[in-house]
Amino acid sequence: MSEQLLKRSDVADELKWDLSAIFKTKEEFEEAAKQLPEDVAAFAGKYDGQLTEAETVVEAIAAYEELSAAASHLGQYGHLPVSVDITDSEAQQVTRHVSNVLAGVSARLSFFQSQMEELDEATLDAVKEQEPAYAAYIRKIKKTKRAKLDPKVEEALAQLSPVFSSPAEIFEQARSNDADYGTFEVDGKEYPLSFVLYEEVYMYHEDPKVRRAAYDQFNSVLGQYKNVVATAYYTHLQREKTIADMRGYDSIFDYLLESQEVDQDLYHRQIDTIMTDFAPVMRKFITHLKEVHGLEKMTYADLKVDLDPDYTLPVSIEESKTLVKEALEPLGQDYVDMILRSYPERWVDFAQNLGKRSGAFCSTTYGKHPNVMVTWTGQLTDAYTLFHELGHAGQGVFSNENNPLTSARPSLYLIEGPSTFNELLLTDYLKNKTDDPRMERSVLSKMISRTYFHNFVTHLLEAAYQREVYRLIDAGKSFDANKLSELKREVLEQFWGEAVELEPGAELTWMRQIHYYMGLYPYTYSAGLTIATQAFLKISSGEEKVDGWLDFLALGGQKEPAEATQVCGVDITTDKPLKDTINYLDESVDRIIELTKELDQN
């Protein structure tokens, strides 16, 4: 990434995503925003109070899905522009307008969910029998009806959705827009700094003086906003806890896991096992990293440095197409061709520009192609990010093509499997393409430092910290910024032990991630990667066929997680997949160390 970022308006169109696939013109979007509330009113006039017979319910579900798709299209078109330029005031206004429109739509449609939940078991079963495609939706209705509220309360909650989402918006504005990270100086040279520049460039910088100076400056500015961010986060959690109590859940964990269709045992096992069994593996890897770089100590600022930065492969956007064609070949030509459509159809926003949020994501909507945001810096790590997000895109396309809207979305527990599976295919392709030990070491180290560090460390440590915060809230306690920093530091100390020096600023990591405003999302990264790793190893060994994985991608929400993973040959009801994954990583780290010794001898 260039250290000087362009304004969004100065970026070439071919580097930006094309949202005209959602609405061809702004006028078409504005007309849809006017039309949707009218269509919703007509739907309510026809079906409110009439959901009594199975035939009528089936007809209403189909109409409800059409309205939901239209609302999703409005949401994407209205919200995506802010993700790539938070400084665009016009886009901010459009986003808020769309949020208000959709809140009104959601409130007016809330009767549908309420009245579906009022139906008796016999009628719900009759709906499923008449239209088997709605079986997953009916399964979920039977679960949510146990926690239903008075319809007027449900309507009020829906109307308040823009208010409920404001803590996340406050967080994003504070870290990405209001904060001025200034510059820092190393050996007489001045470096510009922003949130994105730190997260995408300086955190990986090969010069420890630059890396650590950037870290210090970044955290000195970030810390100035800790109180407002902590207040926003507390407000968000109080909302979740209040609704959990209103709906009669025993704990906030039960409430947030309900929609994932997993229990607390699965949730806690994922966090506890990685914190105890995988931590020693990562300490071994980090210690080796320190030795290779000749560092006196490994600080928190050094964790993301490349094992062999001089051997990092540059990758252009054009070259990434070849990687897609060849690395994803095991998934079949139909899958590859579908992913390759992302280039000419401009699903992906590759641009580097001022105001673009950090990280990457894939946004899918029913009936339209996915949209992917990355920041392309021309390195192999960008290809890993792209493969990850295109994995989400592929599942989104397959799920939407094979399921009605009401059952197209998989459980959050499964959502990171397809993305990380594609990263493993890229690693396998690069590793098999060479007999050079340095190349093999580079590829394996990137698998550890990119794929698994991201999902089994960064997000898992988010989850472990988040769990402690939720335990406070469940116990009726509160917190401030200092308490959050204390909890974060304790989790980091538990995982890294004496292998990493946690200098001041490490405890502020809780301020850097939007995931905390998405419920119990962080732990699902490691859950998905566990599924992906086991499926990948079984397919690679010939124990399972790739067809099972493709069937898994097309499932959507048809099955609960424990059943869904059986389709690709993975049994998550035991800890074996997770234990096997950790063992695979331990062997990979040992292989990296072995290759280093081999290279040192030559």
N, C-alpha and C positions, 0 to 999 in steps of 0.2 A: 504494500500500500504506500502511496505517496504520502509524505509528511505534510504536504500542502493539499488540502481538499478543495475540489471545485464546488461551485454552487450547482444545485440540481439543474437549473436552466442551462448550464454550460456543458452538461453531459450528453454525449451522443445518444440518439434514440435507440440504436441497436443494443446498447448496454442496459436499457430500461425495459421493464415488463410492459406488455401491451394490454391495458385494461379494456380496450374496445371490444374484446371478446365477451365482456359482460354486458356493456352498453356501448353501442357504436358512437354515440355522441352524448354530451352533457345534457342536451335537451331531452334525449330519450330517457336518461336517468331521472331527470326532474319529473317527467311525465309519469314514470313508473312509481316515483315517490308519492305522487298525487293519487294514482290509481289504486295502489295497494290498500290504503285505508277504506276506500269505497268497496273494493272486492271483499275485504274482511267483513265489512258491515253487511253486505249481501249474504255472505256465508253464515254470519250469526243470525240474520233474519230467517234463514232457511232451516238451520239445524239447532239453534238454541232451544232446548226443551223438547227436542224431537228424537233424541238418541235413545230409542227404546227397543227397536227391532234390529236384529243382526244385519238385515239387508240395508237398512238406512245407515247403520254405523259404517259398513264397508264403503258405501258411497261417500259418506262424510270424510272418512280417513283419506280417500283418494283426493278429494277437494282440499282437505287440510294440507296435504303434502304439496300440492301446487302452490298454495299460499306461502308455505314455509320455504319453498325453493325461491320464490320471488323475494321474500324477505331476506334470505341469505344473499341473493345477488345484490340487493341494495346495500346490505352490510359490508360486503366485500368492496364494492365500488366506492362506498363512502369512507371506509376506514383504512384501506391499504395505502392511499397516498401519504397519510401522516407517518406511516412506518418508515418511509424512505425520505421524508423531509419534515421533521417536527417543527421546523422554523416557518413552514408555509402557513400563514395565518388564514388564508382562504380555505385551505384544506382542513384546518382545524374547525372552522365554522361549519363546513359541510359535514364533517364527522359528528359534530354535536347535533346538527339538524337531523341527520339520519338516526342517531341514537334516540332522539325524541320521537321521531316517526315510528321507529321499531318498538319503542316502549309502549306507545299507544296501541300499536298492532298486537303486541304480546298481551296487553291487558284485555283487549277486546276478544282475543282468542282464548283467554284463560278458561272460559266456560267449557271449552271442548275437553281439556284435560280433566277438569273437575267432574264433568258429567260422564266421561269415560270411566273415571274411578268410582262413580256411583253405581255402575252396572254390576249386576250379580255375576257370579262365576259362570252360570249356565249361559248367559248371553255372551259373555266374553269368549267362552269356548265355541259358541255357535259362530261368532265372527271368524275365529281362527279356522274353523272347519269350512266355512264358506269361502274364505280367501287365505290359504295357507301361507302366502307371502307375508301376511301380517302377524305370524306366530310370534316372532321376536318382540314386536311392539306390544302385543297382548301380554307376553311374559313380563315385560317391564311395567305395564299398567298394573298388573296384579301385585307387583312389589310396591310401587309408589302409592297405591291406594291405601296402604297401611299407615301412611304418614300424611294423608291429605288434610287440608285445612278447609275452613268454610270458603265457598266460592268467592265471596266478596273480599276475603283476606287474600286469596290467591290473585285476584285481579289487582288489588292494591300493591302487592309485592311485584307483580309484573310491571306496573306503571312506574314503580320506583327504581327500575333497573339502571337508568343512567346515574342515579345517586349511588347505588350500590357499587357501580364500576368506577366511581370517582377516585377511591384510594389508589388504584393502579395507575390512573392517569396522573394523579399528583406525584406519584413516585417517578413516572417516566419523565414528567416535566422537570422535576428537581434534578435528576441525575444527568439528563441529556440536553436540557434546554437552558435552565437557569444557571447551572454550575459553569463557571468559567475556570478551566483548569490551567490557563495561562501558559507559561513556558518553563523549561528547566535548562540548566547549563551543565555541560560536562567538558572538561578540558578546553574551556574557552569557546565552545560552540553552543549556540542556543537552539533548543528543540521545541517546536510547538506541541501542545498537548490537548487532547480532548478525551472524552470517555471512549469513543470508538478507537482513537489512535492508541490509547493504552491497551485496550482489550484485543485489538487486532494486530498491533505492531510491536510496541515496546515490551509487552509481557513476554514476547518470544525473542527479543533482541539478543544477539550473540555476545555483545559487549556487556559484561556484568556491571560496569560503571553506569552505562546508559540505562540498563534494565532496572537497576536499584534506585537510581536518581528519579527515573520516571515513576517508579512505585511510590517513593516518598512524596513527590509532588502530587500525584494522583490522590493518594489517601489523605493528604493534608487538606485538599479541597473537598473531597467527598465527605470527610468527617464534619465539615461545617453544616451539612444538611441532615445530620443523623437524627436530630430531634423531630423535624417535620416528617421525615420518612418513617420514623418509628411511630409517630402519631397516626399517620395514614395506615400503616400496617395494623396497628391496634384496632383502628376503626373497622378495617376489613375483617379481622378475626372476630370482633364482637358481633358483627353482622352474621357471620357464619354460625357462631355459637348460639345467638338468639334464635335463628331459624331452626337450628338443630333441636333446641329446647321446645320451640313452638310445635314442631312436628313429632315430638315425643321420642326422639332418639336418646339412648342412654349416654352417648358421648358424641363429641364432635367427630371422632374418628369413624364411628358407625355411620353417621350422616354423610360424610364425604366419600366413604368407600361404597356406599349403597349403589351409586350410579356406575361404579366400576365392576360391580358384581363379584367382588372378592371380600374375604373376611379379614379381621385384624391379624389372625395368625400368619397369613400370607404376607401381609404388609410388614409386620414386625420381623418375620424371619428374613426377609430380604435385607433389611437394614442391619440387623444384629449379626448375621453371618458375614456380611462384607466387612463390617467394622472389626470383627474379630479375626476372620480367616484370610481376608484379602489384604488387610493392612500390612502384615509382614512381607507380602509379595511386593507391595509398592515401596515399602521402606528399602527393600533390597535393590529395587530398580533405581530409586532416587539416590541411594548411596553410590551405586555404580555410575550414575550420571555425574555426581560430584567428583568422583575419581577421574573419569575420562576428561572432564573439563579442568582438572587441577585446582578446584576450588577448596579453600580452607574450610568452608562451611557451606551447607545448602540452606539458603534462606527461603522464606515463603515467596519472595520475589523471583526466585530462580526456578521454580517448579516446572515452568513451561518451556524451558530452553531445550532446543533440539540436541539430541545426543551427538549428531555429526552435522552441524549446520553447513559445513563446506560441501556436503554431499547432497544437499537439498535440491531436488529436481524442480526446475521452473516448468510451469504448465500454462499454456495460453488457453483461452476459451475455445479456440478452434481445436487445439490438441485434446481438450477434454471430451470432444465428440468421439475421437478415436478410442479413448479410454472407456467411454460408455458402450461403444459397439463391441469392444473386445472383452472387457472385464465382466459385463453383464450377459455375455453370450450363454452361460450355463442356464439362464432363465428362459431361453428360447427367443426366436426371432420376433414373434409377436410382441413380447414384452419389450425387447430392445427397440423395435420400431415405434412403439407407443411412447417410450421415454425420449427418443430422438425427435419426436414432434415438438418437444419443448423448445428447441432452438429456432426453427423458422416461425413458430407460432408465438415466440417470445413469452413463455411462461415465467422466465427467470429475470429478476432484476439483479444484474451483475455490478451495477455502478458503485463507484466510490464518490461520495459527495457529502457536503456539509449537511448536518441535520438528520442523516440516516442513522437509525438506531443500530446498536451493536448486535452481534449474533446473527442468527439465520432462522428462517421458518418456512413452512409450507402451509398455505391456506387453501383448503378444498371447499368446493360448493357444488351442490347437486345440479347436474345438467350443464355445467361449464367446466373448462379445463382448470387444473390447479394453478395457483400462483406461488412462486418461490422467491424469497428474498435471501441473497447472499451478498458478500462484499468481496469482489475478486481482486486479489493482489498478485496473481500470477505464480503462486506456489502450489506444490503438491497438496499441501494442507487444504487449499481451497477446493481441490478436486474431491477430497474426502467429505468436505462440507456439502458440496454439490451432490455427491452420490447419496449422502444421508437424506437430504431434503427431497431428492428425486425418488428415493425409496418411499417416503411418505406419499409423494404424488402418485406413484404407481399403485400403491394400495388404495388411494382415494379413487382413482379411475376404475380399478377393478371392483371395488366395493359398490360404487355408484352404478356401475353397469349391471351388477348382478343382484341388486337389492332395491326394494322400495325405499324412499327417503327415510321413513320412520325407523328402519332397521339397518341403514347403510353404515352408520358409524360404529366401529369396533369399540370395545371397552378401552378405557384409557390405560389399563394394565397391559394391553397388547400393542399399543399404538407405536411404540419405539422399536418393535421387532423388525419390521420391513426396512426401516431406515438404516439400522445398524447392520442388518444382513448384507445390504449393498456395500457398506464399508468393508465388510469381511471379504466380499468378492473382489473388491479392488486390491486389498492387501494380498490375497491369494494370487491374483493375476500378476502383480508386480513381483512377488516372490518367485513365482514359477518361471518368470521371463528371464531370470538371470542365474548364473552360477558364480557370480562375484560375491565373495563373503561380505564385502563392505556394503554392497547393495542390499543383500539379505538382511544385514544388521540394521540398515537404515529403514527398510520396510517394516521389520518387526518392531523397531523402536517407535515408529510412527503409529503402528497398531496399538501399542501400549499407551503412548503419550497422547494420541489423538482419539482413537475410538474408545478405548477403555478408560483412559483418564477422564475424558469428558463425561462418560456415562456411569462408570463404576466408582469414580472418585468425586469429581466436582459436584455432580447432581446428587450423588448418594450422600455426600457430606451436607448438602443443602437439606436433604430429607431427614438426616439424623438431627440436625439443628432444628428443623421445622417441627419435628416430633416433640422436642422438649418445649418449644413455644406453645404448641397445642395442648400439651399436658398442663401447662400453667393456666391456660384459658379454661380447660375442662375443670380444673380445680377451683375456678372462680377467682383466680389471681390476675394481676395485671403486670405490665412491664413498661420500662422506658428504654431509651436507646442504650444506656449503659448495661442494662440487664441483657439485652439482645447481644451486645458485644461479648459479654461474659459467657453466655451460652455458646456462642459461635467459637470462641477461643477454646472452651473446654472440649468441644467436639473435635476441633483440629488437633489439639494436644493428644487426645485419645487415639486418633488415627495415626498421626505421624510420629508420636513418641519422641525419641531423641534424634531421629534421622533428619529432622527439619527444624531450623531455628525460626520461631514465629516472632518476627520483629513487629514493632508497632504498625498497625494498619491491617494486619491479617484478620483481626477481629471484626473489621468493617466489611468483610466479604458479604455479609447479609444484606448490604445495601446495593449490591450489584446485579441482582437477578429478579426479573419480573415473575418467575415461576411461583414465588410465594403468594401471589395473588390468584393462583389457579387451583386452589385446593391441594389435595395430596397428589400432585403431579410429579415432583422431583424424583421420588423413588421408582417411578415407572420406567425411567430411562434404564436403570440397571435390570429391572424385570424384563423389559423388552430385549435388551442385549443378551440376557441369559437365554431367552427363547431362541434368539437369532443364532447365538453361538452353538447351541445344541443342535439346531436344525442344520446349520452349516457343516458341523463336524459329521453328522450322520449322512448327509448328502455326499460329502467329500469321500467318506469311507465306503459308500455304496449301500449302507444300511437302509437308507430311505431314498426315494426318488424325488426329483425336483417338482414333479407334478403335485405332490402333497403340499409343498410350499406355495405353489401358485393357487391351489385350492384354498389354502389358508388366507392368502391375500384377498380372495374374492368373497370371503365369509361375511364381511361387514360385522354386524351385531347379531347374526343368526344364532350364535352359541355363546354361552358364558365362557369366560377365559379358560377354566379347567377343561372344558370340552373342546374349545376351539384349538388349543395347542395340540391336542391328540391328533388332529387332522394332519399336522406336519411332523408327527412322531415324537412330540415332547410332552412329558408328564410333569406338570408343575405342582401336583398334589404332594410330591415329596421334595426333599432338598437336594436330590441327586443332580438335577440339571445345574443348579447353582454351584454345588461342590465340584462337579466335573469342569465347569467353566473356570473356576478359580485354579484348579489343578492345571488346566490348559495354559492359563496365563503364567503360572509359576514355571512351567516348562519353557514357555516362550522367553521369560526373563533369563532363565538359566542359559538358553541358547544364545541370547544377546551377549551375555558375559563370556561365553565360550568363544563366540566370534571375535570379540574384542581381544581376547588373549591370542587368538590365531593371527589377527591383523598385527598385533604388537610384535609378534615373533618374525614377521616377514619384513 
